């Protein structure tokens, strides 16, 4: 059955609700006991000193319980949930160690190539052409062998997941965001029809898959974070077990006969890792709903057994949607006039969505205001295509008016009144708008080079201002792997028994920002690598290519 999401289908939906953004988030945070907190600090996931230093091994005399499984999955986000369900379907015994009290995943859209829905819609593009453009925009730092695995396994992964959950109320169906008819006057804003958006969002899908794993005989141990990996032969052999800590602070050792799949998520709330690997986002908050969860545990545990971390700087989803500490108003990608807290214009506003934040990093409090007049009701249609402009489709007028009604969009009959509401100097804002209007009238931006078609004067009252501040949706890098998701050491040799997937995997994303030529790639990579590792750890094979 053809399932697509067109502009008409999303018409009237607000900004983050329509975006590939943080979704409906369920569950509560794990409450560790004082003993548990002390022990976790001893493992190096918290505390002073060299945060990457491997802790002393937890001896068998401290183990309260020992379990055994064919496949052990560390993490119950979407990548881990896919891996666990995949292995359980292969009649393998599976144990999932989940730090939170439920599944925990964010967003709704996952990118894939050549799914059945894409075939039904007639989506036809050369995947290597798209991946080459993706790689070019990522400074040619991505490992193309990993991207090849995504190309040939992402479609089957989406088909598998949709086949399981498409008719499950509150989870499916997954709708394909159709951009085939979208015109792109600006090539840098081109986005391909890749995004499969689950109606229930990833949180619901991940929880369903974990429940499904349990129905198939697997075990999901909630509030039981992994704290160490066990690698045989004095840390030179196979990764054979995981040591976790339950809510009472007791250590549980889980022996992995077939492999350990590291799917513990990102490090967005680990300040030391952020400072070292993500300096371009310093000062921006993490959008993660449970900040004590995404602290880089998986990357650290993998490094402690010899895994090589991707070189700094790392890539991230640094977006305005979902908003952090500012209102949720549609059109965050619209290239209206931008001003900072001083009321001054500071950039060419017409940039690809993933890079808009970068100029904010040079401004006070890392934020800007979009300024526009009442002609926005028609002008927005001429502001180009791309993420958070017309994709996903959103009614900019309705969203803005709703924001005004809630007091979340500043509106005034004069620029001086607008400046007062914004808390910026009135004389500066007035001078900025006057200068901007001169450039608009001339049809030439001699200050910052914005193309003439995007120069819309600010003259017709009332006037509007929307505050924007970006946040770190997630960090996207970890320990490097081969194309089979097997972790590699400093010599690029396989660490037997350890797979790193999702945001624990390195060298899939290059550059500083997630490139929007393939929107939804963060979750697309997460689902696909989870599926790949689940298949391989349970003795199955993956798709290798056309020839």
C-alpha positions as CSV (number, residue, x, y, z in Angstrom):
1,X,0.0,0.0,0.0
2,X,1.3,3.4,-0.9
3,X,1.7,5.7,2.2
4,X,3.0,9.2,1.5
5,X,3.2,12.4,3.4
6,X,2.7,15.4,1.2
7,X,2.4,19.1,1.9
8,X,-1.3,18.8,1.9
9,X,-1.2,16.1,4.5
10,X,0.8,18.2,6.9
11,X,-0.8,21.5,6.2
12,X,-1.6,23.4,9.4
13,X,0.9,21.5,11.6
14,X,3.3,23.5,13.8
15,X,7.1,23.6,13.4
16,X,8.6,20.9,15.6
17,X,5.5,18.7,15.3
18,X,6.0,18.6,11.6
19,X,9.8,18.2,11.8
20,X,12.1,15.3,12.2
21,X,12.4,16.3,15.8
22,X,12.0,15.1,19.3
23,X,8.9,13.0,19.5
24,X,6.4,11.9,22.1
25,X,8.6,10.9,25.0
26,X,7.4,8.4,27.5
27,X,8.7,7.0,30.8
28,X,10.6,8.3,33.7
29,X,14.3,8.5,34.6
30,X,16.0,5.7,36.5
31,X,16.6,6.6,40.1
32,X,19.9,5.0,41.2
33,X,20.6,4.3,44.8
34,X,23.5,6.1,46.6
35,X,25.6,3.0,46.2
36,X,24.9,2.8,42.6
37,X,25.9,6.4,42.1
38,X,29.2,5.7,43.9
39,X,30.0,2.7,41.8
40,X,29.1,4.4,38.5
41,X,31.6,7.1,39.4
42,X,34.2,4.5,40.0
43,X,33.8,3.2,36.4
44,X,34.7,6.5,35.0
45,X,31.2,7.5,33.7
46,X,31.3,10.3,36.3
47,X,33.9,11.9,38.6
48,X,37.1,13.7,38.3
49,X,40.4,13.0,36.5
50,X,40.9,11.7,33.0
51,X,37.4,10.8,32.0
52,X,38.6,8.4,29.3
53,X,40.8,6.4,31.7
54,X,39.7,2.8,31.9
55,X,38.6,1.9,35.4
56,X,39.7,-1.1,37.3
57,X,38.0,-4.3,36.2
58,X,35.0,-5.3,38.3
59,X,36.0,-8.7,39.7
60,X,33.8,-11.8,39.9
61,X,33.7,-11.4,43.7
62,X,31.6,-8.3,43.2
63,X,29.1,-10.0,40.8
64,X,25.7,-10.6,42.4
65,X,24.2,-12.5,39.5
66,X,25.5,-14.0,36.2
67,X,23.2,-14.4,33.1
68,X,23.9,-15.7,29.7
69,X,22.5,-15.0,26.2
70,X,23.4,-15.5,22.6
71,X,23.2,-11.7,22.0
72,X,23.5,-8.9,24.5
73,X,22.3,-5.5,23.5
74,X,23.4,-2.4,25.4
75,X,20.8,0.3,25.1
76,X,17.1,0.3,24.5
77,X,16.8,3.2,22.0
78,X,15.6,2.6,18.4
79,X,19.0,1.1,17.3
80,X,19.1,-1.3,20.2
81,X,15.5,-2.2,19.9
82,X,15.8,-3.1,16.3
83,X,18.9,-5.2,17.0
84,X,17.2,-7.1,19.8
85,X,14.0,-7.8,17.9
86,X,16.1,-9.0,14.9
87,X,18.1,-11.4,17.0
88,X,15.0,-12.6,18.9
89,X,13.3,-13.4,15.6
90,X,16.2,-15.6,14.7
91,X,15.4,-17.7,17.8
92,X,18.5,-16.4,19.6
93,X,18.4,-15.7,23.3
94,X,18.6,-12.0,23.8
95,X,19.2,-9.7,26.9
96,X,18.8,-6.0,26.6
97,X,20.4,-3.8,29.2
98,X,18.6,-0.5,29.3
99,X,19.6,2.5,31.5
100,X,16.2,4.1,31.5
101,X,12.9,2.8,32.9
102,X,11.5,2.4,29.4
103,X,12.7,2.5,25.8
104,X,14.1,5.9,25.0
105,X,14.2,7.3,21.5
106,X,13.6,10.7,19.9
107,X,12.2,12.0,16.6
108,X,10.1,10.3,14.1
109,X,11.7,10.2,10.6
110,X,14.2,7.6,9.4
111,X,16.0,7.8,6.0
112,X,16.2,4.8,3.7
113,X,16.7,4.0,0.0
114,X,14.6,1.7,-2.1
115,X,11.9,0.7,0.4
116,X,8.7,-0.7,-0.9
117,X,6.9,2.6,-0.2
118,X,9.5,4.4,-2.2
119,X,9.1,1.9,-5.0
120,X,5.4,2.3,-5.0
121,X,5.7,6.1,-5.1
122,X,8.1,5.8,-8.1
123,X,11.0,7.4,-6.2
124,X,14.0,6.8,-8.5
125,X,17.4,8.3,-7.8
126,X,20.9,6.9,-8.0
127,X,21.8,6.3,-4.3
128,X,25.5,6.9,-5.0
129,X,24.8,10.3,-6.5
130,X,23.0,11.3,-3.3
131,X,25.6,9.7,-1.0
132,X,28.4,11.5,-3.0
133,X,26.6,14.8,-2.4
134,X,26.1,13.9,1.2
135,X,29.8,13.1,1.5
136,X,30.9,16.3,-0.3
137,X,28.9,18.4,2.2
138,X,30.4,16.4,5.1
139,X,33.9,17.4,4.0
140,X,34.6,14.0,2.6
141,X,35.1,12.5,6.1
142,X,32.5,9.8,6.0
143,X,33.6,6.2,5.5
144,X,31.8,5.3,2.2
145,X,31.9,1.6,3.1
146,X,29.5,2.4,5.9
147,X,27.3,4.4,3.6
148,X,27.2,1.5,1.2
149,X,25.8,-0.7,4.0
150,X,23.1,1.9,4.6
151,X,22.3,2.0,0.9
152,X,21.6,-1.7,0.5
153,X,20.2,-2.5,3.9
154,X,18.1,0.6,4.8
155,X,15.2,-0.2,2.5
156,X,14.8,-3.8,3.7
157,X,15.1,-2.5,7.3
158,X,12.2,-0.1,6.8
159,X,10.1,-2.8,5.1
160,X,10.7,-5.1,8.0
161,X,9.8,-2.5,10.6
162,X,6.7,-1.4,8.7
163,X,5.6,-4.9,8.1
164,X,5.7,-5.5,11.9
165,X,4.1,-2.2,13.1
166,X,2.3,-0.6,10.1
167,X,-1.1,-1.5,11.5
168,X,-0.3,-1.2,15.2
169,X,-2.3,1.6,16.7
170,X,-0.1,4.3,18.3
171,X,3.0,3.1,16.5
172,X,2.4,2.9,12.7
173,X,1.9,3.5,10.0
174,X,5.1,5.0,8.6
175,X,4.4,7.7,6.0
176,X,6.9,8.6,3.3
177,X,7.6,12.3,3.1
178,X,7.2,13.0,-0.6
179,X,9.5,15.6,-2.0
180,X,9.4,14.4,-5.6
181,X,7.3,17.3,-6.8
182,X,9.2,19.9,-4.8
183,X,11.0,22.6,-6.8
184,X,14.5,23.5,-5.5
185,X,15.5,26.9,-6.8
186,X,18.5,26.6,-4.5
187,X,20.4,23.4,-5.1
188,X,22.0,23.6,-1.6
189,X,18.6,23.1,-0.1
190,X,17.8,19.9,-2.0
191,X,16.3,17.1,0.0
192,X,15.6,13.7,-1.4
193,X,12.5,11.5,-0.7
194,X,14.1,9.3,1.9
195,X,12.2,10.0,5.2
196,X,9.8,7.4,6.6
197,X,8.0,9.0,9.5
198,X,6.3,6.9,12.1
199,X,3.0,8.3,13.3
200,X,3.7,7.2,16.8
201,X,7.3,8.5,16.6
202,X,10.4,6.5,17.4
203,X,9.7,6.3,21.1
204,X,6.6,4.2,20.4
205,X,8.3,2.1,17.8
206,X,11.3,1.4,20.1
207,X,9.1,0.4,23.0
208,X,7.0,-1.8,20.7
209,X,10.1,-3.6,19.5
210,X,11.4,-4.2,23.0
211,X,8.0,-5.6,24.0
212,X,8.1,-7.8,20.9
213,X,11.6,-9.0,21.9
214,X,10.2,-10.1,25.3
215,X,7.2,-11.8,23.6
216,X,9.8,-13.8,21.6
217,X,11.5,-14.9,24.8
218,X,14.1,-12.2,25.2
219,X,14.8,-10.3,28.4
220,X,14.8,-6.5,28.8
221,X,16.4,-5.3,32.0
222,X,15.3,-1.8,32.6
223,X,17.1,0.6,35.0
224,X,20.1,-1.7,34.6
225,X,22.8,0.3,32.8
226,X,25.9,-1.4,31.5
227,X,29.1,-0.1,33.2
228,X,31.9,-2.3,31.8
229,X,32.7,-4.7,28.9
230,X,34.7,-7.8,29.5
231,X,37.4,-8.5,26.9
232,X,39.3,-11.8,27.2
233,X,43.1,-12.3,27.3
234,X,44.0,-9.2,29.2
235,X,41.9,-7.0,27.1
236,X,43.3,-8.3,23.8
237,X,40.8,-11.1,22.9
238,X,37.1,-11.3,22.3
239,X,34.5,-9.2,24.1
240,X,32.7,-11.9,26.0
241,X,30.5,-10.3,28.5
242,X,28.9,-7.1,29.8
243,X,28.7,-6.0,33.5
244,X,25.7,-4.0,34.4
245,X,24.3,-2.5,37.6
246,X,20.8,-2.8,38.7
247,X,18.6,-0.2,40.5
248,X,19.8,-1.5,43.8
249,X,23.5,-1.0,42.9
250,X,24.2,-4.8,42.5
251,X,26.4,-5.9,39.6
252,X,25.0,-8.3,37.0
253,X,27.3,-10.1,34.6
254,X,25.8,-11.0,31.3
255,X,27.9,-13.5,29.2
256,X,27.4,-13.0,25.4
257,X,27.9,-16.1,23.4
258,X,27.3,-14.5,20.0
259,X,28.2,-10.9,20.5
260,X,27.6,-7.6,22.3
261,X,25.8,-4.9,20.4
262,X,26.7,-1.4,21.7
263,X,23.6,0.8,21.2
264,X,23.9,3.1,24.2
265,X,23.2,6.3,22.4
266,X,25.1,9.6,22.3
267,X,27.2,11.8,24.6
268,X,25.2,15.0,24.4
269,X,25.1,15.4,28.2
270,X,28.7,14.6,28.9
271,X,30.4,18.0,29.2
272,X,33.9,16.6,28.9
273,X,33.2,14.7,25.8
274,X,31.3,17.6,24.3
275,X,34.2,19.9,25.0
276,X,36.7,17.5,23.3
277,X,34.7,16.2,20.4
278,X,32.0,18.8,19.7
279,X,33.5,22.2,20.4
280,X,31.4,23.9,17.7
281,X,28.3,23.4,19.8
282,X,29.8,24.6,23.1
283,X,27.1,26.5,25.0
284,X,24.2,24.8,23.3
285,X,21.9,22.6,25.4
286,X,21.1,19.0,24.6
287,X,17.5,18.4,23.5
288,X,17.5,14.9,25.2
289,X,14.5,14.4,27.4
290,X,16.4,12.6,30.1
291,X,19.9,14.2,30.4
292,X,21.2,11.6,32.8
293,X,20.9,8.9,30.1
294,X,23.0,10.2,27.1
295,X,26.3,10.6,28.8
296,X,28.6,8.7,26.4
297,X,28.6,5.4,28.3
298,X,28.7,3.3,25.2
299,X,31.6,5.2,23.6
300,X,33.6,5.1,26.8
301,X,33.1,1.4,27.5
302,X,34.1,0.6,23.9
303,X,37.2,2.7,24.2
304,X,38.1,1.0,27.4
305,X,38.4,-2.3,25.6
306,X,40.5,-0.8,22.8
307,X,38.0,0.8,20.5
308,X,39.2,3.8,18.5
309,X,37.1,6.9,18.7
310,X,36.4,8.9,15.6
311,X,38.8,11.9,15.4
312,X,37.5,15.3,16.5
313,X,35.6,17.4,15.6
314,X,32.4,15.3,15.5
315,X,29.2,15.8,13.7
316,X,25.8,16.7,15.3
317,X,22.2,17.5,14.7
318,X,22.3,21.1,15.7
319,X,18.8,22.3,15.0
320,X,16.1,24.9,16.0
321,X,13.5,22.1,16.1
322,X,12.6,21.0,18.7
323,X,13.1,24.4,20.3
324,X,14.9,24.7,23.6
325,X,13.9,27.5,26.0
326,X,12.1,29.3,23.1
327,X,8.6,28.9,21.6
328,X,7.7,26.3,18.9
329,X,6.9,28.3,15.9
330,X,6.9,27.0,12.3
331,X,9.4,28.3,9.7
332,X,12.7,28.3,11.6
333,X,14.4,27.9,8.2
334,X,12.8,30.9,6.6
335,X,15.4,33.4,5.5
336,X,13.7,36.5,7.0
337,X,15.8,39.3,8.4
338,X,17.9,38.0,11.3
339,X,19.0,40.2,14.2
340,X,20.9,39.5,17.4
341,X,20.2,40.7,20.9
342,X,21.8,44.1,20.0
343,X,19.2,44.6,17.2
344,X,21.9,44.2,14.6
345,X,21.9,42.1,11.4
346,X,24.9,39.7,11.3
347,X,24.7,37.1,8.5
348,X,23.3,35.9,5.2
349,X,20.1,34.3,6.4
350,X,19.7,32.1,3.3
351,X,21.7,29.0,4.3
352,X,20.9,25.3,4.4
353,X,19.0,24.5,7.6
354,X,21.7,22.4,9.2
355,X,24.2,25.3,9.0
356,X,22.0,28.1,10.1
357,X,23.0,27.8,13.8
358,X,26.7,28.4,13.0
359,X,26.4,32.2,12.7
360,X,24.4,32.3,16.0
361,X,27.5,30.9,17.7
362,X,29.2,34.3,17.1
363,X,26.3,36.2,18.7
364,X,25.3,37.0,22.3
365,X,23.5,34.0,24.0
366,X,23.8,32.1,20.7
367,X,20.4,33.2,19.4
368,X,18.7,35.4,16.8
369,X,15.3,36.9,16.1
370,X,13.5,36.5,12.7
371,X,12.0,39.9,11.8
372,X,9.2,40.2,9.2
373,X,6.2,42.3,8.4
374,X,2.6,41.5,7.6
375,X,3.4,40.6,4.1
376,X,4.8,37.4,5.4
377,X,1.4,35.9,4.7
378,X,2.4,35.7,1.0
379,X,6.1,36.4,1.1
380,X,6.9,33.0,2.8
381,X,5.9,31.2,-0.4
382,X,8.8,32.9,-2.2
383,X,11.5,32.1,0.3
384,X,12.7,28.9,-1.2
385,X,12.4,25.2,-0.5
386,X,14.2,23.1,2.1
387,X,14.1,21.8,5.6
388,X,12.0,24.0,7.9
389,X,10.9,26.2,5.0
390,X,8.4,24.0,3.1
391,X,9.6,20.6,4.3
392,X,8.0,19.0,6.2
393,X,5.0,21.0,5.0
394,X,3.8,23.6,7.6
395,X,1.3,26.4,7.5
396,X,3.6,29.3,8.4
397,X,0.6,31.8,8.7
398,X,-1.4,29.6,11.1
399,X,1.7,28.8,13.2
400,X,2.6,32.4,13.5
401,X,-0.9,33.5,14.4
402,X,-1.2,30.8,17.0
403,X,2.1,32.0,18.4
404,X,0.8,35.6,18.6
405,X,-2.3,34.4,20.4
406,X,-0.1,32.6,23.0
407,X,2.2,35.5,23.4
408,X,5.1,33.5,21.9
409,X,5.5,35.6,18.8
410,X,6.3,39.3,19.3
411,X,3.9,41.6,17.4
412,X,3.8,45.4,17.3
413,X,2.5,48.3,15.2
414,X,5.9,50.0,15.3
415,X,9.5,48.9,15.2
416,X,10.1,50.7,18.5
417,X,7.3,48.8,20.2
418,X,8.6,45.5,18.7
419,X,12.1,46.2,20.0
420,X,10.7,46.8,23.5
421,X,8.9,43.5,23.4
422,X,12.0,41.8,22.2
423,X,14.3,43.5,24.7
424,X,16.7,44.9,22.1
425,X,17.7,48.5,21.6
426,X,15.1,50.3,19.6
427,X,17.4,52.7,17.8
428,X,19.6,49.8,16.7
429,X,16.6,47.7,15.4
430,X,15.2,50.7,13.5
431,X,18.5,51.5,11.9
432,X,19.0,47.8,11.0
433,X,15.5,47.6,9.3
434,X,16.1,50.9,7.5
435,X,19.4,49.6,6.1
436,X,17.8,46.2,5.2
437,X,15.0,47.9,3.3
438,X,17.5,49.9,1.3
439,X,19.2,46.6,0.2
440,X,15.8,45.1,-0.6
441,X,14.8,48.1,-2.8
442,X,18.2,47.8,-4.6
443,X,17.8,44.1,-5.1
444,X,21.4,43.6,-4.0
445,X,22.6,42.6,-0.5
446,X,25.9,44.5,-0.3
447,X,26.2,43.6,3.4
448,X,26.0,39.8,3.5
449,X,25.3,38.6,0.0
450,X,21.8,37.2,0.3
451,X,20.3,36.5,-3.0
452,X,17.8,39.1,-4.3
453,X,14.8,36.8,-4.4
454,X,15.0,36.4,-0.6
455,X,15.2,40.1,0.2
456,X,11.8,41.0,1.5
457,X,11.4,44.5,3.0
458,X,10.1,45.1,6.5
459,X,7.6,48.0,6.0
460,X,4.0,46.9,6.4
461,X,2.7,47.0,10.0
462,X,2.2,45.0,12.1
463,X,5.7,43.8,12.6
464,X,6.7,40.4,14.0
465,X,9.7,38.8,15.7
466,X,10.4,35.1,16.5
467,X,13.2,34.1,18.8
468,X,15.3,31.2,17.7
469,X,18.0,29.3,19.6
470,X,19.5,26.0,18.4
471,X,20.1,22.9,20.4
472,X,22.0,19.7,20.1
473,X,19.5,17.0,19.1
474,X,22.2,14.3,19.4
475,X,25.8,13.7,18.8
476,X,26.4,11.4,15.9
477,X,29.8,9.8,16.3
478,X,31.5,7.1,18.3
479,X,34.0,4.2,17.9
480,X,34.9,3.5,14.4
481,X,33.7,0.2,12.7
482,X,33.9,-1.6,9.5
483,X,31.0,-2.0,7.1
484,X,29.6,-4.9,9.3
485,X,29.4,-2.6,12.4
486,X,32.3,-4.5,14.0
487,X,34.3,-2.2,16.3
488,X,37.9,-1.5,15.3
489,X,40.9,-0.8,17.4
490,X,43.7,1.8,16.9
491,X,45.2,-0.4,14.2
492,X,41.8,-0.7,12.5
493,X,41.6,-4.4,13.5
494,X,38.3,-6.0,14.5
495,X,37.5,-6.3,18.2
496,X,35.9,-9.7,18.1
497,X,32.5,-9.9,19.7
498,X,31.7,-6.1,19.7
499,X,29.4,-4.2,17.4
500,X,28.9,-0.5,17.6
501,X,25.7,0.9,16.1
502,X,23.6,4.1,16.0
503,X,25.3,7.0,17.7
504,X,27.9,4.8,19.2
505,X,29.3,4.2,15.7
506,X,32.0,6.5,14.2
507,X,32.9,7.6,10.7
508,X,29.4,7.4,9.3
509,X,28.9,11.2,9.6
510,X,31.5,13.7,8.6
511,X,31.7,17.4,8.8
512,X,30.3,19.5,11.7
513,X,26.5,19.2,11.0
514,X,24.0,16.6,9.8
515,X,23.6,17.4,6.1
516,X,20.0,17.8,5.0
517,X,20.4,16.4,1.6
518,X,19.3,13.1,3.3
519,X,17.0,14.2,6.1
520,X,16.3,11.6,8.7
521,X,19.7,10.0,8.3
522,X,20.4,10.0,12.1
523,X,17.5,7.6,12.7
524,X,18.0,5.9,9.4
525,X,21.5,5.0,10.3
526,X,20.4,3.9,13.8
527,X,17.7,1.5,12.5
528,X,19.8,0.2,9.7
529,X,23.0,-0.5,11.8
530,X,20.8,-2.0,14.5
531,X,19.3,-4.4,12.0
532,X,22.7,-5.2,10.4
533,X,24.3,-6.0,13.8
534,X,21.3,-8.0,14.9
535,X,21.5,-10.1,11.7
536,X,25.2,-10.7,11.9
537,X,25.3,-11.4,15.6
538,X,22.6,-14.0,15.1
539,X,24.5,-15.7,12.3
540,X,22.6,-14.2,9.3
541,X,23.9,-12.1,6.4
542,X,23.3,-8.7,5.1
543,X,22.8,-7.1,1.7
544,X,26.1,-6.3,0.0
545,X,25.3,-4.4,-3.2
546,X,24.1,-4.9,-6.7
547,X,27.1,-6.7,-8.0
